[in-house]
Amino acid sequence: MFSVIIKRRTLTLILMGICGVLLLLAGLKGNLFEKKNPEQSMPVSQPAVSDISIEEITPQPFFANKTEEAAPDGGDDSADFFVEYRLERDRTRGQRIEWLREVINNVNSAGETRQKAQEHLLAISSKMEKEIELENLLRAKGFKDAAVIADDRAVTVIVTSDKLSISESTEINNLVSRRTGVDAQNIIIIPKI
């Protein structure tokens, strides 16, 4: 019999993430944010979407305002880091995807703006697919956990490890380079305890 032990804090974070994703999907699908009584609602003006450039919208980096805190109880900080990172990444991307869909579905958007929004949406989807694939491949290679931040020009890989040997770094570098097409010199590998 195979049993799995999950810490209460990790389980809580996973459940909160799942609830967040479900609420986001419910809001996008079911017109959750529409007012039920149109007579009592106030008119709301929409910004001109054609005045906004897609390039002006940039997601906030995950590490921007985070400081690393030591756990007083000696908990598994590494596992918490990866769970929190994925939740924050999904939240940030969800916001960007929602905005892009609004641009695409807005009848007042210019044709060129809609096209750029569709291209960015496809790029985000492709990036997400590559990151998830690389994270799974790194776990299959024997690392306890991994997080990948992919861009067109650079890739950052964070793996659970005290220290990486040269052969492990080279193996990760080659794997990421083959899957993403990014030059080996633009791949950063960070061991996380």
C-alpha positions, 0 to 999 in steps of 0.5 A, spaced: 500 500 500 502 506 497 501 512 502 502 519 501 503 524 507 501 532 505 503 537 510 496 541 512 500 548 510 501 545 503 494 542 502 491 549 504 495 552 499 493 547 493 486 548 495 486 555 495 489 555 488 484 550 486 479 555 488 482 561 485 482 558 478 475 555 479 472 562 481 476 565 475 473 560 470 466 561 473 467 569 473 469 568 465 464 563 463 458 565 467 457 572 467 458 572 474 460 580 474 454 582 471 448 586 475 442 582 476 437 589 476 439 593 470 435 599 472 439 600 479 446 600 475 450 606 474 453 607 467 460 605 466 464 608 461 470 603 458 477 606 456 478 606 449 482 599 448 485 601 441 489 607 445 492 601 449 498 598 446 499 590 448 507 591 449 505 596 455 502 591 459 507 587 463 506 582 468 509 583 475 515 579 476 514 574 482 520 576 486 519 583 485 516 584 492 518 578 496 523 577 501 525 570 503 523 568 510 526 563 515 521 558 517 521 558 525 518 551 525 524 548 520 518 546 515 519 544 508 521 551 505 523 549 498 516 545 497 512 551 500 516 556 495 515 552 489 507 551 491 507 559 492 511 560 486 506 556 481 500 559 485 503 566 483 505 565 476 498 562 475 494 568 478 499 573 474 498 569 468 490 569 469 490 576 469 493 577 463 489 572 459 483 575 462 485 582 459 487 579 453 480 576 452 477 582 453 481 586 448 479 580 443 472 580 445 471 588 445 467 590 438 471 597 439 478 594 439 481 595 432 483 589 428 490 590 429 490 590 436 485 584 436 490 581 432 496 582 437 492 580 443 491 574 439 498 573 438 500 574 445 495 569 448 498 564 443 505 566 446 503 565 453 499 559 452 506 556 448 510 559 454 506 555 459 506 549 455 514 549 455 514 551 462 510 545 465 513 540 460 520 542 462 518 542 470 516 535 469 522 533 465 526 535 470 522 532 476 523 525 471 530 526 471 530 526 479 530 533 482 525 533 487 521 539 484 523 545 479 520 551 477 521 554 470 521 561 467 521 561 460 522 567 455 523 568 448 530 570 449 532 567 456 530 561 461 531 561 468 530 554 472 530 553 479 531 546 482 531 543 489 538 541 490 543 543 495 549 544 490 549 542 482 554 538 479 557 540 473 554 534 469 547 536 472 548 543 470 550 541 463 544 536 462 539 541 465 542 546 460 542 541 454 535 539 456 532 546 456 536 549 450 533 543 446 526 544 448 526 552 448 531 553 442 534 558 447 542 559 447 545 555 453 549 562 455 542 565 456 539 559 461 540 560 468 540 555 473 539 556 480 539 551 486 534 552 491 535 548 498 
